[in-house]
Amino acid sequence: MSIQGIQGLSESEIRSEIQKGGKFVYYLYTFSILIMTFKNPSKVYFIRARGNSILTGLRFTVVTLFFGWWGFPWGPIYSIQSLFTNLSGGKDITPEVLSSFGTEQKIDTDRF
């Protein structure tokens, strides 16, 4: 699993940021080619407590706006889903990421 934004942070710094409102999120982007439509998740991003999760996901929103609508019939459907997710700040998966580390296991930030 590759997590963007935790490089150089210790486990205690990450947990402190989460307690202040930080979160782990992913974004969706949709890409269509006539009758084929692809809806894909981004990498996981760590958004600090004062970070802007909508701005972080802006590139995925732009890709969806320009390339997502063209596939029929799923292009518009997946594009709306992707835009809703991204403009809501991404899909918050903080509990899932933390549970994957386990309560006793240390977060190895070099691994990500």
C-alpha positions, -999 to +999 in steps of 0.1 A: +000+000+000+014+034-010+004+063+012+012+098+000+019+125+026+034+105+055+070+105+045+092+118+073+064+115+099+068+093+130+039+071+142+032+095+171+031+124+147+006+106+125-016+096+154-014+132+167-025+146+134-054+121+133-065+132+167-065+168+155-086+159+125-062+144+100-074+115+078-065+090+052-085+093+020-086+082-016-101+098-046-119+085-077-113+093-113-133+083-143-119+079-178-141+069-208-134+058-244-167+056-262-182+024-250-156+016-223-156+035-190-131+030-162-136+042-126-104+039-106-093+048-071-062+070-065-034+061-041-042+067-004-034+103+007-028+114+043-045+148+048-032+167+078-056+183+102-053+217+085-049+203+050-075+208+022-087+174+011-108+189-018-077+207-032-056+176-029-081+157-050-084+184-076-064+166-103-087+136-101-117+159-104-103+176-135-095+142-152-131+131-145-145+164-158-126+162-191-125+125-198-152+108-178-184+117-195-178+102-230-186+065-224-222+054-228-240+045-205-216+043-176-195+075-183-220+100-169-230+077-140-194+070-129-184+106-134-211+119-111-201+093-085-164+103-088-172+140-086-194+136-056-167+116-038-139+141-047-159+172-040-168+157-006-131+156+003-124+120-009-134+087+007-123+087+043-107+053+051-088+063+083-103+034+104-094+008+077-058+021+074-053+022+111-067-012+116-044-026+090-015-015+112-030-032+142-030-018+177+004-031+187+021-028+154+042+002+147+036+022+115+066+018+093+066+051+074+095+041+053+075+012+038+050+037+023 
